[in-house]
Amino acid sequence: MHAARSIRTRSNTSGKSCSTKHRPTSPRSAAPSPAGGRWTPLTTPEWLLRHADQLEWQRFDYPIAIHDSCHVTKKVGKPQPARDLLAQMADVVEIAESPTSCVCCGYYNIHANHDLNHDLHQEKLSVVREKGGEGMAVECVTCWESFATDFKEAEVPLWELMVAAEQATRPGEVDRG
C-alpha cells in the first residue's frame, strides 16, 4: 500500500473552511485531552510536515507561488508551515514582501463586488508571473474558491495546498493543476 494512503487523520474545524481555527498555544495554554494530557492544535501543513518522512514526495518541475491566508497567517500567525510543505513539492516563489503583507483573496467580497475582485485577482496573477511563479498554491479553500475562475481563465495552475500535497505523494500524479 502506498504510504500516503496509510496515514489517517481527523479534522475538527467545526465546518470552517480554513486549515485551523485555533490560536497558537504555548505548553501552558494547550488544551486538555480526554486522557488527561495536553494537546496543541496543528494546522494541516504542520501535521503533514510531522509525517513528511513517511511519504514519498515528487516535485513539480516549475516554481509555485504561495498566497498567505488571512486566517492561518495573519490571525493564527503560522505562515512558515505552508512554505515548508510547499518546499517539499516545488521551488517556492514569494509574492509578498512578508507573509503578513499578502493581499487578501477577496473571498468575503466575492458576490458583492465582482469587478473589484476581478481586478484584485488580475493584480495577483501579474505579481505571480512577475516573480517567476508558474502556478500558485493557497492554504485556504475559500482563497482557492475566490481565485479559481480568474486563474483558470488565465491558464495559470492554482492548487489548494492539500490537493498539491496529495498529487505530490501519488506516483505519476504531479500535473499542472
Secondary structure by P-SEA (a helix, b strand, c coil): ccccccccccccccccccccccccccccccccccccbbbbbbcaaaaaaaaccccccccccbbbbbbbbcccccccccccaaaaaaaacccccccccccccccccccccccccaaaaaaaaaaaaaaaaaacccbbbbccaaaaaaacaaaaaacbbbbaaaaaaaaaacccccccc
